[in-house]
């Protein structure tokens, strides 16, 4: 764990860890749209005055809506930003996207294969 303060960025806390597992529900106080499930493997979490970031480092995610492996991350502040997030999806239900979008995608089903995300998502 590293804690920094002062300067123009205010207080910042950074944690590097290994989940064995980490319940994603334990992060709902930071972001309630995260799905129910668990993460296993290396991750980094940074909390700052401007928001927080969650970085996956080849982390396995098991959700009620399917499984995936993740590298890269998210930044949660005024807007959500995907930071070179690479996902390998395994039978992931499209419904997992519903909380993140203004309107659900008008398709239903499951996805398998690679998905890369980058840029901002208007929250």
C-alpha positions in Angstrom: 0.0 0.0 0.0 1.2 3.5 -0.8 -0.3 6.8 0.4 0.6 10.1 -1.1 -0.7 13.6 -0.3 0.0 17.2 -1.1 0.4 18.9 -4.5 -2.4 19.4 -6.9 -3.7 15.7 -6.7 -4.7 15.8 -3.1 -4.7 12.5 -1.1 -4.1 9.3 -3.1 -4.0 5.7 -1.9 -2.7 2.9 -4.1 -3.0 -0.8 -3.3 -1.4 -3.7 -5.2 -2.9 -7.0 -4.4 -3.7 -10.6 -5.3 -7.3 -11.7 -4.9 -7.9 -15.2 -3.6 -10.9 -14.4 -4.3 -12.2 -10.8 -4.0 -16.0 -10.5 -3.9 -16.9 -7.7 -6.4 -19.8 -6.9 -4.1 -17.2 -5.6 -1.6 -16.5 -2.8 -4.1 -20.2 -1.8 -4.5 -19.7 1.1 -2.0 -17.3 2.6 -4.6 -19.3 1.5 -7.7 -22.7 -0.2 -7.4 -22.9 -1.1 -11.1 -20.1 -3.6 -10.7 -21.6 -7.1 -11.3 -22.0 -9.7 -8.6 -19.2 -12.2 -8.8 -15.6 -12.7 -7.7 -12.1 -11.8 -9.0 -9.0 -14.0 -8.7 -5.5 -12.9 -9.4 -3.4 -9.7 -9.4 -5.1 -6.2 -9.4 -4.3 -2.6 -8.4 -6.8 -0.2 -6.8 -6.1 3.6 -6.6 -8.3 6.0 -4.6 -7.9 9.7 -5.1 -9.8 13.0 -4.8 -10.8 12.7 -8.4 -12.2 9.1 -8.2 -10.8 5.7 -8.2 -9.2 3.3 -10.7 -9.3 -0.5 -10.8 -6.7 -2.3 -12.9 -6.7 -5.9 -13.7 -3.4 -7.7 -14.4 -4.6 -11.0 -16.0 -7.3 -11.3 -13.4 -10.0 -14.0 -13.7 -13.6 -12.9 -13.1 -16.4 -15.3 -12.4 -19.8 -13.6 -12.6 -23.4 -14.8 -12.4 -23.5 -13.8 -16.1 -20.4 -15.7 -17.3 -16.6 -15.7 -17.0 -13.8 -13.5 -18.3 -10.1 -12.8 -18.0 -9.2 -9.1 -17.8 -6.1 -6.9 -18.4 -6.2 -3.1 -18.2 -8.7 -1.2 -16.2 -11.4 1.4 -15.5 -11.3 4.9 -14.0 -14.4 5.9 -12.1 -14.7 9.7 -11.6 -17.2 12.2 -13.1 -17.3 9.8 -16.0 -16.3 6.2 -16.5 -13.2 5.7 -18.6 -11.9 2.3 -19.9 -8.1 2.3 -19.9 -6.9 -0.2 -22.5 -9.2 -2.9 -21.1 -8.8 -6.2 -22.8 -11.3 -8.9 -21.9 -11.4 -12.6 -23.0 -15.1 -13.4 -22.6 -16.5 -16.9 -22.0 -20.3 -17.2 -22.3 -20.9 -13.7 -20.9 -24.5 -12.6 -20.9 -25.1 -9.3 -22.6 -27.3 -8.3 -19.7 -24.1 -7.5 -17.8 -23.9 -4.2 -19.7 -27.4 -3.0 -18.7 -26.4 -1.0 -15.6 -23.8 0.8 -17.6 -26.0 2.0 -20.5 -28.8 4.6 -20.7 -30.9 2.0 -22.5 -30.3 -1.8 -22.6 -28.9 -3.2 -25.8 -31.9 -4.5 -27.8 -30.2 -7.9 -28.2 -30.0 -10.8 -25.7 -27.5 -13.7 -25.7 -24.0 -14.6 -24.6 -20.6 -13.6 -26.0 -17.4 -15.6 -26.2 -14.1 -14.2 -27.5 -11.9 -11.1 -27.2 -13.2 -7.6 -26.5 -11.1 -4.4 -26.2 -12.4 -1.2 -24.6 -10.9 2.2 -24.4 -12.3 5.7 -23.9 -15.0 7.4 -21.8 -18.5 6.2 -21.1 -20.8 9.0 -20.3 -22.2 8.0 -16.8 
